[in-house]
């Protein structure tokens, strides 16, 4: 038996009315989604039940659709221009997405992944690209190694110059007797001799003769004699 024609009027039974509302609402939202997908249309549906509950569907965002609807009411021509601009932007986005997908696929193939479906010619092209890339990497590596070697050589030369300067300074100090133990001892003995000479009131050369190991008699200015042993 076929389904009978239903009279379009308010259903008096509350339970039947609620069941019908749920079924018809689900069917309406499904049809709206199909219309948006099949026809590339911007669809928005707003439903309030008799109890005040909200049900809605929007293919492009409810706020954006309502804003466009209000603009279309105010100025239909401006809304049409805006729609064309949005469609153009959407196409550009799609093109960029395709380019990104192609680049990602190319990157995977250069890494040796996802090579299924490639022919011999395509594989040879990938091999050539990898060989050229490897050669460039080796050249850059050698360049960096040479730069590091040159830098190390310059540092070594700088260190040698500094060491040579220090060596010359040490030799100059050694030539002047600074820091030598013998020099310090001779200087101390001369200082002590000078102090004793001043204390005795004798000239330095006289006191030096007094320290000679020879035995003799020296006379001072007063005529007194001094034995030297």
TASUL-V68302 format. One record per residue. RES is the residue in one letter. SS is DSSP state (A for helix, B for strand, O for the rest). PHI is phi in whole degrees, 0 to 359 (999 if undefined). Layout:
res=RES ss=SS phi=PHI
res=RES ss=SS phi=PHI
//
This chain:
res=X ss=O phi=999
res=X ss=O phi=280
res=X ss=O phi=285
res=X ss=O phi=280
res=X ss=O phi=287
res=X ss=O phi=266
res=X ss=O phi=285
res=X ss=O phi=276
res=X ss=O phi=200
res=X ss=O phi=297
res=X ss=O phi=279
res=X ss=O phi=284
res=X ss=O phi=287
res=X ss=A phi=294
res=X ss=A phi=294
res=X ss=A phi=294
res=X ss=A phi=295
res=X ss=A phi=291
res=X ss=A phi=295
res=X ss=A phi=296
res=X ss=A phi=298
res=X ss=A phi=296
res=X ss=A phi=292
res=X ss=A phi=293
res=X ss=A phi=295
res=X ss=A phi=299
res=X ss=A phi=294
res=X ss=A phi=295
res=X ss=A phi=294
res=X ss=A phi=293
res=X ss=A phi=295
res=X ss=A phi=295
res=X ss=A phi=294
res=X ss=A phi=297
res=X ss=A phi=297
res=X ss=A phi=293
res=X ss=A phi=283
res=X ss=A phi=289
res=X ss=A phi=252
res=X ss=O phi=52
res=X ss=O phi=255
res=X ss=O phi=265
res=X ss=O phi=238
res=X ss=B phi=220
res=X ss=B phi=230
res=X ss=B phi=236
res=X ss=B phi=228
res=X ss=B phi=243
res=X ss=O phi=285
res=X ss=O phi=291
res=X ss=O phi=267
res=X ss=O phi=92
res=X ss=O phi=280
res=X ss=B phi=263
res=X ss=B phi=228
res=X ss=B phi=211
res=X ss=B phi=213
res=X ss=B phi=213
res=X ss=O phi=279
res=X ss=O phi=229
res=X ss=O phi=98
res=X ss=A phi=296
res=X ss=A phi=296
res=X ss=A phi=296
res=X ss=A phi=292
res=X ss=A phi=294
res=X ss=A phi=297
res=X ss=A phi=295
res=X ss=A phi=296
res=X ss=A phi=294
res=X ss=A phi=296
res=X ss=A phi=294
res=X ss=A phi=292
res=X ss=A phi=287
res=X ss=O phi=213
res=X ss=A phi=300
res=X ss=A phi=294
res=X ss=A phi=297
res=X ss=A phi=295
res=X ss=A phi=293
res=X ss=A phi=295
res=X ss=A phi=298
res=X ss=A phi=295
res=X ss=A phi=297
res=X ss=A phi=296
res=X ss=A phi=297
res=X ss=A phi=294
res=X ss=A phi=295
res=X ss=A phi=298
res=X ss=A phi=296
res=X ss=A phi=295
res=X ss=A phi=298
res=X ss=A phi=298
res=X ss=A phi=297
res=X ss=A phi=297
res=X ss=A phi=296
res=X ss=A phi=298
res=X ss=A phi=297
res=X ss=A phi=297
res=X ss=A phi=296
res=X ss=A phi=296
res=X ss=A phi=295
res=X ss=A phi=296
res=X ss=A phi=296
res=X ss=A phi=295
res=X ss=A phi=297
res=X ss=A phi=297
res=X ss=A phi=297
res=X ss=A phi=290
res=X ss=A phi=293
res=X ss=O phi=275
res=X ss=O phi=85
res=X ss=O phi=246
res=X ss=O phi=53
res=X ss=O phi=266
res=X ss=O phi=294
res=X ss=O phi=92
res=X ss=O phi=275
res=X ss=O phi=272
res=X ss=A phi=296
res=X ss=A phi=296
res=X ss=A phi=294
res=X ss=A phi=295
res=X ss=A phi=295
res=X ss=A phi=297
res=X ss=A phi=296
res=X ss=A phi=298
res=X ss=A phi=295
res=X ss=A phi=298
res=X ss=A phi=294
res=X ss=A phi=295
res=X ss=A phi=295
res=X ss=A phi=296
res=X ss=A phi=296
res=X ss=A phi=297
res=X ss=A phi=297
res=X ss=A phi=295
res=X ss=A phi=296
res=X ss=A phi=297
res=X ss=A phi=294
res=X ss=A phi=297
res=X ss=A phi=297
res=X ss=A phi=297
res=X ss=A phi=295
res=X ss=A phi=296
res=X ss=A phi=295
res=X ss=A phi=296
res=X ss=A phi=295
res=X ss=A phi=296
res=X ss=A phi=296
res=X ss=A phi=295
res=X ss=A phi=296
res=X ss=A phi=296
res=X ss=A phi=295
res=X ss=A phi=295
res=X ss=A phi=295
res=X ss=A phi=297
res=X ss=A phi=297
res=X ss=A phi=294
res=X ss=A phi=296
res=X ss=A phi=297
res=X ss=A phi=296
res=X ss=A phi=295
res=X ss=A phi=296
res=X ss=A phi=297
res=X ss=A phi=296
res=X ss=A phi=297
res=X ss=A phi=295
res=X ss=A phi=297
res=X ss=A phi=295
res=X ss=A phi=295
res=X ss=A phi=297
res=X ss=A phi=295
res=X ss=A phi=292
res=X ss=A phi=296
res=X ss=O phi=275
res=X ss=O phi=81
res=X ss=O phi=283
res=X ss=O phi=88
res=X ss=O phi=279
res=X ss=A phi=295
res=X ss=A phi=295
res=X ss=A phi=296
res=X ss=A phi=297
res=X ss=A phi=293
res=X ss=A phi=298
res=X ss=A phi=294
res=X ss=A phi=291
res=X ss=A phi=295
res=X ss=A phi=295
res=X ss=A phi=293
res=X ss=A phi=294
res=X ss=A phi=298
res=X ss=A phi=294
res=X ss=A phi=294
res=X ss=A phi=293
res=X ss=A phi=297
res=X ss=A phi=295
res=X ss=A phi=294
res=X ss=A phi=275
res=X ss=O phi=77
res=X ss=O phi=254
res=X ss=O phi=294
res=X ss=A phi=295
res=X ss=A phi=292
res=X ss=A phi=291
res=X ss=A phi=293
res=X ss=A phi=294
res=X ss=A phi=295
res=X ss=A phi=295
res=X ss=O phi=274
res=X ss=O phi=293
res=X ss=O phi=287
res=X ss=O phi=290
res=X ss=O phi=266
res=X ss=B phi=192
res=X ss=B phi=244
res=X ss=B phi=246
res=X ss=B phi=247
res=X ss=O phi=266
res=X ss=O phi=294
res=X ss=O phi=276
res=X ss=O phi=93
res=X ss=O phi=283
res=X ss=B phi=255
res=X ss=B phi=227
res=X ss=B phi=275
res=X ss=B phi=244
res=X ss=O phi=248
//
